Amino acid sequence: MIKRSLFTICAAVTVFASLAALAPFKVNAAFNQNNLIGDGMFENSGTMMAGDINNFLNRYSNSCISPNSGFEAKIPSGYTPSGGFTFGNFTSAGDVIATASQAYGINPQVLLVTLEKEQSLVNGRNNFAGYCNNGDEHKYAAAMGYGCPDSGGSTNYSDVSLYRRNGVERTSVNTTCVNSAAKAGFSQQVIRAAWLLKFSQQHSLGNVNWAVIRDSWDNSDDPATCYSGPMTQGDRARSKTSSSCNQTVYYDGYTTIDGTSVHMDTGGTASLYHYTPHFHGNQNFVSIFEGWFGSTQSGSFTIANTTHPDGALIQSFSEPEVYQIIDGVRYHIPNIDTFNSHSFSWSEVKVATIPDKQLPGAGSSKLTFRGGTLVRGDASPQVYDLRCMPTFCVKDHISSIEVFSGLGLGFIDVLVLPQAQVDGIAQDKTIASADVHMQDQLVLDRSSGKVYLIDTGTKRWVPSLEVFAANHFKWSKVKTAKAGDLALSDGANVSFPEGALLRPNSDPSVYAVNQNGSTYEKRHITSATTFGGLSYRLSDVFVVDSSFLPSATGASISE
């Protein structure tokens, strides 16, 4: 068999995640072209096991490769220099990915993200129901983009095991960029990509002795292979024995990507650029990774042995449910409508620690809508404003279209729910006047530029952009203040909510805001280890004037 070739992988496609699933990704806010991923994170093969991966895939109702979709592929079983890769029986995608991860010591999250950026197989092209089974088998033949050079090319293959769904095996593809039949198919793509990504990382660091030789895996031909990709900075050889590239020379760590000189800060960065030699594909990679799993820059991720502070959103890798911690109790967020009504962001959902999972649940009670949410039933035009506590709401009927319009509201503001759900919410009063906005609405005083929150007969000033953002307020929800709004007495200024992370501009310490009974306090996160172990990122922290910090100090947050 011809030795696996090193080649330029085709550019990634643009992908978007579905808010209907419980783990979409966000647009990356701070792309560092020199450091795409830390080597510790790149190599951490223990982040997810096969069951974790399958549970993750099942969160997407239209995933192409989830167990729920009936997807199976042949499990990689080994490699030899003379025989190449071998495969066993059909199994789940989670088993295939976990096997590749463990075989080559690469983070399975890197493989999941690559599957998504290349062919949208994890979420099924933005959770689009028709994508996975539309007859185009290229998405499976080229699942990881392996063997698809930038120079292009198109071919067809038959009698290759691409995958199996609901017991029916797919064995042919009409048009694909994959340049060899041996590379076509889900399992073939995953195991070859895992090898190439790890091989490239190790050789970019000058580790020419790297080879996986254990059990049925014999990659003893790797040290003789001449690596042609980007190199990190230092005295390096590209191969151990190849006469053309076994000489040690100094590399400055720079390579040209899309006409720009880029420094390879890590081996993982060099590997990703070797795999996809363009900024766009790697921006997608970082964005997807950070939205799903957190920072690409952490080392070997260790979950903290402490609970998240009140206000935090948490989710286990192995379970689809998302919870908010309120007064030391986990409240289940039951659906996407409730999540969105609070204007939560998926980047805020943190990995649940073991102590988090041991917190008491709220029984049959679940987190309900945010106060101020406007709703109507799908069988009735009547619109209601909700006033809510954490687990229940009452509804106030907006009496007419004149009142509705007079308050500056539009039907884009109204959430349409099943009629039975709306009917099940107790009605309290009727809103018959447009003179004053309802409870929990935001209004703008155009003369002063101040934004206020209407709260129990008072108006409360939102004193900074940071407070506005931390409270998940949205500018699209801000209405022009009425004279009646401005005539309300002034309440206490709106403050940072529980769980907000603050760092004073004069101090590197990070604090979590907490409401302990009637005491508004700050809790010090004592170390970078605890901060990272709670899966927090620097982008989660608001840098503020020290006057915004609570004056009282609560219990520290530490392991």
Rosetta blueprint (number, residue, H / E / L):
1 M L
2 I L
3 K L
4 R L
5 S L
6 L L
7 F L
8 T L
9 I L
10 C L
11 A L
12 A L
13 V L
14 T L
15 V L
16 F L
17 A L
18 S L
19 L L
20 A L
21 A L
22 L L
23 A L
24 P L
25 F L
26 K L
27 V L
28 N L
29 A L
30 A L
31 F L
32 N L
33 Q L
34 N L
35 N L
36 L L
37 I L
38 G L
39 D H
40 G H
41 M H
42 F H
43 E H
44 N L
45 S L
46 G L
47 T L
48 M L
49 M L
50 A H
51 G H
52 D H
53 I H
54 N H
55 N H
56 F H
57 L H
58 N H
59 R L
60 Y L
61 S L
62 N L
63 S L
64 C L
65 I L
66 S L
67 P H
68 N H
69 S H
70 G L
71 F E
72 E E
73 A E
74 K E
75 I E
76 P E
77 S E
78 G E
79 Y E
80 T E
81 P L
82 S L
83 G L
84 G E
85 F E
86 T E
87 F E
88 G E
89 N E
90 F E
91 T E
92 S L
93 A H
94 G H
95 D H
96 V H
97 I H
98 A H
99 T H
100 A H
101 S H
102 Q H
103 A H
104 Y H
105 G L
106 I L
107 N L
108 P H
109 Q H
110 V H
111 L H
112 L H
113 V H
114 T H
115 L H
116 E H
117 K H
118 E H
119 Q H
120 S L
121 L L
122 V L
123 N L
124 G H
125 R H
126 N H
127 N H
128 F L
129 A L
130 G L
131 Y L
132 C L
133 N L
134 N L
135 G L
136 D L
137 E L
138 H H
139 K H
140 Y H
141 A H
142 A L
143 A L
144 M L
145 G L
146 Y L
147 G L
148 C L
149 P L
150 D L
151 S L
152 G L
153 G L
154 S L
155 T E
156 N E
157 Y E
158 S L
159 D L
160 V L
161 S L
162 L L
163 Y E
164 R E
165 R E
166 N L
167 G L
168 V E
169 E E
170 R E
171 T L
172 S L
173 V E
174 N E
175 T E
176 T E
177 C L
178 V L
179 N L
180 S L
181 A H
182 A H
183 K H
184 A L
185 G L
186 F H
187 S H
188 Q H
189 Q H
190 V H
191 I H
192 R H
193 A H
194 A H
195 W H
196 L H
197 L H
198 K H
199 F H
200 S H
201 Q H
202 Q H
203 H H
204 S H
205 L L
206 G L
207 N L
208 V L
209 N L
210 W L
211 A L
212 V L
213 I E
214 R E
215 D L
216 S L
217 W E
218 D E
219 N L
220 S L
221 D L
222 D H
223 P H
224 A H
225 T L
226 C L
227 Y L
228 S L
229 G L
230 P L
231 M L
232 T L
233 Q L
234 G E
235 D E
236 R E
237 A L
238 R L
239 S L
240 K L
241 T L
242 S L
243 S L
244 S L
245 C L
246 N L
247 Q L
248 T L
249 V E
250 Y E
251 Y E
252 D L
253 G L
254 Y E
255 T E
256 T E
257 I E
258 D L
259 G L
260 T E
261 S E
262 V E
263 H E
264 M L
265 D L
266 T L
267 G H
268 G H
269 T H
270 A H
271 S H
272 L H
273 Y H
274 H H
275 Y H
276 T L
277 P L
278 H L
279 F H
280 H H
281 G H
282 N H
283 Q H
284 N H
285 F H
286 V H
287 S H
288 I H
289 F H
290 E H
291 G H
292 W H
293 F H
294 G L
295 S L
296 T L
297 Q L
298 S L
299 G L
300 S L
301 F L
302 T L
303 I L
304 A L
305 N L
306 T L
307 T L
308 H L
309 P L
310 D L
311 G L
312 A L
313 L E
314 I E
315 Q E
316 S L
317 F L
318 S L
319 E L
320 P L
321 E L
322 V E
323 Y E
324 Q E
325 I E
326 I E
327 D L
328 G L
329 V E
330 R E
331 Y E
332 H E
333 I E
334 P L
335 N L
336 I H
337 D H
338 T H
339 F H
340 N H
341 S H
342 H L
343 S L
344 F L
345 S L
346 W H
347 S H
348 E H
349 V E
350 K E
351 V E
352 A L
353 T L
354 I H
355 P H
356 D H
357 K H
358 Q L
359 L L
360 P L
361 G E
362 A E
363 G E
364 S E
365 S E
366 K E
367 L L
368 T L
369 F L
370 R L
371 G L
372 G L
373 T L
374 L E
375 V E
376 R E
377 G E
378 D L
379 A L
380 S L
381 P L
382 Q L
383 V L
384 Y E
385 D E
386 L E
387 R E
388 C E
389 M L
390 P L
391 T L
392 F L
393 C E
394 V E
395 K E
396 D E
397 H E
398 I E
399 S L
400 S L
401 I H
402 E H
403 V H
404 F H
405 S H
406 G H
407 L L
408 G L
409 L L
410 G L
411 F H
412 I H
413 D H
414 V E
415 L E
416 V E
417 L E
418 P L
419 Q H
420 A H
421 Q H
422 V H
423 D H
424 G L
425 I L
426 A E
427 Q E
428 D E
429 K E
430 T E
431 I E
432 A L
433 S L
434 A L
435 D L
436 V L
437 H L
438 M L
439 Q L
440 D L
441 Q L
442 L E
443 V E
444 L E
445 D E
446 R L
447 S L
448 S L
449 G L
450 K E
451 V E
452 Y E
453 L E
454 I E
455 D E
456 T L
457 G L
458 T E
459 K E
460 R E
461 W E
462 V L
463 P L
464 S L
465 L H
466 E H
467 V H
468 F H
469 A H
470 A H
471 N L
472 H L
473 F L
474 K L
475 W H
476 S H
477 K H
478 V E
479 K E
480 T E
481 A L
482 K L
483 A H
484 G H
485 D H
486 L H
487 A H
488 L L
489 S E
490 D E
491 G L
492 A L
493 N L
494 V L
495 S L
496 F L
497 P L
498 E L
499 G L
500 A L
501 L E
502 L E
503 R E
504 P E
505 N L
506 S L
507 D L
508 P L
509 S L
510 V E
511 Y E
512 A E
513 V E
514 N E
515 Q E
516 N E
517 G L
518 S L
519 T E
520 Y E
521 E E
522 K E
523 R E
524 H E
525 I E
526 T L
527 S L
528 A H
529 T H
530 T H
531 F H
532 G H
533 G H
534 L L
535 S L
536 Y L
537 R L
538 L H
539 S H
540 D H
541 V E
542 F E
543 V E
544 V E
545 D L
546 S H
547 S H
548 F H
549 L L
550 P L
551 S L
552 A E
553 T E
554 G L
555 A L
556 S L
557 I E
558 S L
559 E L
